[in-house]
């Protein structure tokens, strides 16, 4: 009886997401017979990876026993009630172990880039790098509790530059009906699982590729990645409380990352500004590989906090 409203040109079918606050990115569930909206919080956000909000009619009726179809269109100034938090969606670890492989384009690039001293196998084992049948690399997101959040699939050319757009293992599983449509991604840091048994200083970078390369060349640090320039979230950083942290924003992202780290609590961090002297979107791996910038030493001799 209820389905997501079909898109119409002009954006009249897109609304403000009650979770992330994004404009014209929220599709409401509509009664296919009466044409009425079920509820102003009952719908799906277009930002699947960064927001992930999806409140289904089934969940709505479970939370509102006795509700009828006497609903009204959304009101711009009214704050909708928040749905109950849903259980964390995860994947079986067996998906990770079955995918472990160096038969990816990214591994081929690393074979040329890294010294032949076992660094490639070491970092591949550390980060549990997987491979798809068409030689994409799978960057598994595994949290501190060893729970598999999902895996980002990416392809690279021989020069190490990305080809096409990323995909996700959970998206493929949903498409093949191996996961329910309601399954939602809750991202964590790439490499977060390494924090559990390590007291090394932690370095935060943007891309998974950068984290892997830097971990191979500078193993005295634990390297983790946000997975995107907009994916540094204060709530993600809760796992870093009480740790020494170095933050490496790509050039052009310093202000944004400085504001986000300022919202965290209990983290002893240093914000590296050296990359701002380089063209936009330059990351630390680019400079280390090209030997343009030596790895900046950080003084961790002082006591924390």
C-alpha positions in Angstrom: 0.0 0.0 0.0 2.9 2.3 0.7 5.8 3.1 -1.6 8.5 5.8 -2.0 7.1 8.7 -4.0 8.1 8.7 -7.6 10.5 11.6 -8.5 9.0 14.5 -10.5 11.0 17.2 -12.3 11.2 20.4 -10.3 12.0 18.8 -7.0 8.5 18.9 -5.5 8.8 15.3 -4.4 12.1 15.9 -2.5 12.0 17.2 1.1 14.3 18.0 4.0 15.9 15.0 5.7 14.9 14.8 9.4 18.3 13.3 10.3 21.0 15.2 8.3 19.0 18.3 7.5 19.8 18.1 3.8 17.5 20.0 1.5 15.7 18.2 -1.3 17.2 14.9 -0.6 14.5 13.1 1.3 11.8 10.9 -0.4 8.6 10.2 1.6 6.5 7.1 1.6 3.1 7.6 0.1 -0.2 5.7 0.1 -0.6 4.4 -3.4 -4.4 4.4 -3.1 -5.1 7.7 -1.4 -2.0 9.6 -2.5 -1.4 10.8 1.1 2.0 10.7 2.9 2.2 8.3 5.8 4.3 10.6 8.0 6.8 13.4 7.6 9.6 11.3 9.1 8.8 8.1 7.2 11.0 8.0 4.1 14.6 7.6 2.8 17.5 10.0 2.4 19.4 10.1 -0.9 22.7 10.3 1.0 23.0 6.6 1.6 26.6 6.6 2.7 26.9 9.9 4.7 23.5 9.9 6.3 21.8 6.5 5.7 18.4 7.5 7.1 15.7 5.1 6.0 12.5 4.8 8.1 10.1 2.3 6.6 6.3 2.1 6.9 6.8 -1.3 8.7 9.0 0.4 11.3 6.6 3.4 11.6 3.6 1.2 12.4 5.6 -0.9 14.9 6.5 2.4 16.7 3.0 3.8 16.4 0.4 1.1 17.2 -3.1 2.0 16.2 -2.0 4.6 13.6 -4.3 5.2 10.7 -3.8 6.7 7.2 -5.1 10.1 8.4 -1.8 11.8 7.7 -0.8 15.1 6.2 1.9 16.5 4.0 5.1 17.6 5.7 5.2 21.0 7.4 8.4 22.9 6.9 8.6 24.3 10.4 7.5 21.3 12.4 10.2 19.0 13.9 9.3 15.4 13.3 9.7 12.9 16.1 12.8 10.8 15.9 12.4 7.1 15.2 13.8 4.6 17.7 17.5 3.8 17.0 17.9 0.7 14.8 20.3 -2.1 15.6 23.7 -1.7 14.0 23.8 -3.5 10.6 26.9 -5.6 10.0 28.2 -8.3 7.6 29.6 -11.7 8.5 33.4 -11.8 8.8 33.3 -14.7 6.4 32.7 -12.2 3.5 36.1 -10.6 4.5 38.1 -13.9 4.8 36.7 -15.2 1.5 37.7 -12.0 -0.3 41.3 -11.8 1.0 43.5 -11.5 -2.1 46.3 -9.6 -3.8 44.8 -10.1 -7.2 43.7 -6.5 -7.5 44.8 -3.5 -9.6 45.7 -1.7 -6.4 48.0 -4.6 -5.3 49.7 -4.5 -8.8 50.4 -0.7 -8.2 51.8 -1.4 -4.8 54.1 -4.1 -6.1 55.8 -1.4 -8.2 55.7 1.3 -5.6 56.8 -0.5 -2.4 60.2 -2.1 -1.7 60.4 -5.9 -2.1 60.8 -6.4 1.6 57.4 -8.0 2.4 55.8 -4.6 3.0 52.9 -5.4 0.6 51.9 -8.6 2.3 52.3 -7.0 5.7 49.9 -4.1 5.0 47.5 -6.4 3.0 47.2 -8.7 6.0 46.9 -5.7 8.4 44.1 -4.1 6.5 42.5 -7.3 5.3 42.6 -6.1 1.7 40.2 -8.1 -0.6 39.7 -8.3 -4.3 36.7 -8.7 -6.6 36.5 -10.9 -9.6 37.1 -7.9 -11.9 40.3 -7.0 -9.8 38.9 -4.2 -7.8 40.3 -3.8 -4.3 37.9 -4.1 -1.3 38.7 -1.8 1.6 36.9 -3.4 4.5 35.6 -1.2 7.2 36.0 -3.2 10.5 35.4 -1.4 13.8 37.1 -1.7 17.2 34.8 -4.6 18.1 35.8 -6.5 14.9 32.4 -6.0 13.4 32.3 -5.6 9.6 30.5 -2.5 8.6 30.9 -2.9 4.9 33.6 -2.9 2.2 34.3 -0.1 -0.3 35.2 -1.4 -3.8 37.5 0.7 -5.9 39.4 0.3 -9.2 42.8 1.8 -10.1 44.9 2.4 -13.2 48.6 1.4 -13.5 49.5 4.9 -12.3 47.6 4.4 -9.0 44.8 6.9 -10.0 41.3 5.8 -9.3 39.0 4.7 -12.1 35.3 5.3 -11.9 33.2 5.7 -8.8 33.4 3.5 -5.6 30.9 0.8 -5.0 30.0 -1.0 -1.8 29.8 -4.7 -0.9 26.5 -4.2 1.0 25.0 -2.4 -2.1 25.8 -5.4 -4.2 24.4 -7.8 -1.6 21.2 -5.8 -1.4 20.9 -5.8 -5.2 21.4 -9.6 -5.3 18.8 -9.9 -2.4 21.3 -11.4 0.0 20.6 -8.5 2.4 17.3 -6.9 3.2 16.5 -3.6 1.5 16.3 -1.9 4.9 20.0 -2.7 5.7 21.8 0.5 6.5 25.5 1.4 6.4 27.0 2.9 9.5 30.6 3.9 8.5 33.6 3.7 10.7 37.3 4.5 10.0 39.1 2.3 7.5 41.7 0.5 9.7 39.8 1.1 12.9 40.2 -2.5 13.9 44.0 -1.9 14.2 43.4 0.4 17.2 42.3 -2.4 19.5 45.7 -3.9 20.2 47.9 -1.0 19.3 49.2 1.9 21.4 51.1 3.6 18.5 50.3 7.2 17.7 47.4 7.3 15.2 47.5 9.2 11.9 44.2 10.1 10.2 44.2 10.6 6.4 41.4 10.9 3.9 41.8 8.0 1.5 42.2 4.3 2.1 44.9 4.2 -0.5 46.9 6.8 1.4 46.6 4.9 4.7 47.9 1.7 3.2 50.8 3.3 1.5 51.8 5.3 4.6 51.5 2.2 6.8 53.9 0.4 4.5 56.5 3.2 4.6 56.0 4.4 8.2 54.9 1.4 10.3 55.7 3.2 13.7 52.2 4.8 13.4 48.7 3.4 13.1 47.2 4.8 9.9 43.4 5.1 9.5 41.3 6.8 6.8 38.0 8.6 6.9 37.1 7.3 3.4 36.3 10.8 2.0 36.9 14.5 2.6 33.4 14.9 4.2 33.6 11.7 6.3 35.5 13.0 9.2 32.8 13.0 11.8 33.1 13.9 15.5 31.1 10.8 16.5 33.5 8.6 14.5 36.4 10.0 16.6 35.0 8.6 19.9 37.3 5.6 19.4 40.3 7.9 19.5 39.7 9.2 23.0 42.9 9.0 25.2 45.1 8.5 22.2 47.8 10.6 20.5 46.5 11.6 17.1 48.0 13.3 14.0 45.5 14.6 11.5 46.6 15.0 7.8 43.9 16.9 5.9 44.4 17.0 2.1 45.4 20.4 0.9 42.3 22.6 0.8 40.5 20.8 3.6 42.4 22.2 6.5 39.7 24.6 7.7 37.0 22.0 7.4 38.9 19.4 9.3 40.1 21.9 11.9 36.4 22.7 12.7 35.4 19.1 12.9 38.3 18.1 15.2 37.5 21.1 17.5 34.1 19.4 18.2 35.8 16.3 19.6 36.6 15.7 23.3 39.4 13.8 25.0 41.6 13.5 22.0 45.2 14.7 22.1 45.7 15.7 18.4 48.1 17.6 16.2 46.7 19.2 13.0 49.4 19.1 10.2 49.2 22.2 8.0 52.2 21.6 5.7 50.0 20.3 2.8 48.3 23.7 2.4 51.4 24.8 0.5 50.6 22.4 -2.3 47.8 22.3 -5.0 44.3 21.3 -3.9 43.6 17.7 -3.0 47.3 16.8 -2.5 47.6 14.2 0.2 50.5 13.1 2.3 51.1 9.9 0.3 51.6 11.9 -2.9 54.4 13.9 -1.3 56.1 10.9 0.5 56.2 8.8 -2.6 57.5 11.7 -4.7 60.0 12.6 -1.9 58.7 16.1 -2.1 58.1 16.3 1.6 59.9 14.2 4.2 57.6 12.6 6.7 57.2 15.3 9.4 58.5 14.2 12.8 56.0 14.8 15.6 57.1 15.2 19.2 55.3 12.7 21.4 57.7 13.0 24.3 55.4 15.3 26.2 52.7 13.8 28.4 49.1 13.5 27.0 46.7 16.3 27.8 
